[in-house]
Amino acid sequence: MKGLYKGGVPTILREGTAFGLYFSFYEWLINILLSPGQNRNQLNMSSVALAGSLTGLIVWIATYPIDIIKTRIQVDNFKNPEYKGTLDCFRKSLKNNGFTGLYKGFTPCALRAIPANGATFIAYETTLKLMDFSRVKGVKGKF
């Protein structure tokens, strides 16, 4: 059972940070892209894709080192572990590989994140538009 939770602490740290930034940063960007008096439903999809792409990139820049630590802990030898925990792994990673070692492999991740998150937020905004029931007869407001 213990093996199922290996790397749980850095996973929680990564996910908490990522989701905290994800929608906050996206909403901030959307508000920047909106012209005065413009409704978010009037944004073109290229603006949404740009905001989503930048959001995905920023989130991975912020959380990639935590993901590296999580992965190192998860693949560590179970019977004879190199790392005693998250902080130990972080310290040893910095000592052995420097700060840049925490971003090893980042480029492919970023290249994937840009289109994936652009598409994710196009789907998100499209879903929000489809859930606008205010146009349905007899229904007031949004779902």
C-alpha positions in Angstrom: 0.0 0.0 0.0 2.8 2.4 0.8 4.0 2.3 -2.8 0.7 3.6 -4.1 1.3 6.9 -2.3 5.0 7.3 -3.1 5.5 10.8 -4.3 2.2 11.9 -2.9 3.5 15.1 -1.2 5.1 16.6 -4.2 2.1 15.6 -6.3 -0.2 17.5 -4.0 2.2 20.5 -4.0 2.4 20.5 -7.8 -1.4 20.1 -8.3 -2.3 22.7 -5.7 0.1 25.2 -7.2 -0.9 24.4 -10.8 -4.7 24.6 -10.3 -4.3 27.7 -8.2 -2.4 29.4 -11.0 -4.3 27.8 -13.9 -7.7 29.5 -13.7 -6.4 32.6 -11.9 -3.8 33.4 -14.6 -6.2 32.5 -17.4 -9.0 34.8 -16.0 -6.4 37.6 -15.6 -5.3 37.2 -19.2 -8.8 37.2 -20.5 -9.6 40.4 -18.6 -6.5 42.0 -20.3 -7.6 40.8 -23.7 -11.2 42.2 -23.3 -11.8 45.6 -24.9 -13.7 48.1 -22.7 -17.4 47.1 -22.8 -16.7 43.8 -24.4 -18.2 40.6 -23.1 -16.0 37.5 -22.8 -18.5 35.7 -25.2 -17.4 38.2 -27.8 -13.7 37.2 -27.6 -12.5 35.5 -30.7 -11.1 32.0 -30.4 -7.5 33.1 -31.3 -7.5 35.3 -28.2 -8.8 32.4 -26.1 -6.2 30.1 -27.6 -3.4 32.7 -26.8 -4.6 33.1 -23.2 -4.8 29.3 -22.8 -1.4 28.7 -24.4 0.3 31.3 -22.2 -1.5 29.9 -19.1 -0.3 26.4 -19.8 3.2 27.6 -20.3 3.3 29.8 -17.1 1.8 26.9 -15.0 4.5 24.5 -16.3 7.3 27.0 -15.7 6.1 27.4 -12.1 5.5 23.7 -11.4 8.0 21.8 -13.5 10.6 21.7 -10.7 8.0 20.1 -8.4 7.2 17.6 -11.1 10.8 16.7 -11.5 11.0 16.1 -7.7 7.8 14.0 -7.8 9.1 11.9 -10.6 12.5 11.3 -8.9 10.8 10.2 -5.7 8.4 7.9 -7.6 11.1 6.1 -9.6 13.4 5.9 -6.6 14.4 2.4 -5.4 11.7 1.2 -3.1 13.8 -1.1 -0.9 16.9 1.1 -0.9 15.7 4.7 -1.5 18.1 7.5 -2.4 15.7 10.2 -1.1 14.3 10.4 2.4 11.5 12.7 1.3 10.5 15.7 -0.8 12.9 18.2 0.8 15.8 15.8 0.7 15.2 15.1 -3.0 15.0 18.8 -3.7 18.3 19.5 -1.8 20.1 16.6 -3.5 18.8 17.5 -6.9 20.1 21.1 -6.5 23.4 19.9 -5.2 23.9 17.3 -7.9 22.4 19.1 -10.9 22.0 22.8 -10.0 18.9 24.8 -10.6 18.9 24.0 -14.3 18.6 20.3 -13.5 15.1 21.0 -12.2 14.1 22.0 -15.8 15.7 19.0 -17.6 13.3 18.0 -20.3 11.2 21.2 -20.1 11.3 22.1 -23.8 9.2 19.1 -25.0 6.8 19.7 -22.1 6.4 23.4 -23.1 5.9 22.5 -26.7 3.2 20.1 -25.8 1.6 22.5 -23.2 1.1 25.4 -25.6 -1.3 23.8 -28.1 -2.9 21.5 -25.5 -3.8 24.3 -23.2 -4.9 26.6 -26.0 -7.3 23.8 -27.1 -8.4 23.2 -23.6 -9.5 26.8 -23.1 -11.2 26.9 -26.5 -13.2 23.9 -25.3 -13.8 25.6 -21.9 -15.1 28.9 -23.4 -17.2 27.0 -25.9 -18.7 25.0 -23.1 -19.5 28.1 -21.1 -21.3 29.6 -24.1 -23.3 26.4 -24.6 -24.3 26.4 -20.9 -25.7 29.9 -21.2 -29.4 28.9 -20.8 -30.5 32.6 -20.8 -31.6 32.2 -24.4 -33.9 29.3 -23.5 -37.5 30.4 -23.2 -38.6 30.8 -19.6 -35.1 30.4 -18.1 -33.5 33.4 -16.4 -29.8 33.9 -16.0 -27.0 31.4 -16.6 -26.7 27.8 -15.5 
